[in-house]
Amino acid sequence: MTMQAYYPVKTLCEVLDLPRSSFYHAPAVAEDGDLRAGLLDLGDLDSNQD
């Protein structure tokens, strides 16, 4: 069980000195495989120009 089951979110965040918004924040899932591959290719091209 999580602490949330026993304590209100407001109390937990106050004790941890965190804003309540950080409790509800869900990081975005990055689907950047194609972008990453493209940037790595550009990096390879740049390093080959020496």
Order of alpha helices (4+ residues) and beta strands (2+ residues): alpha-alpha-alpha
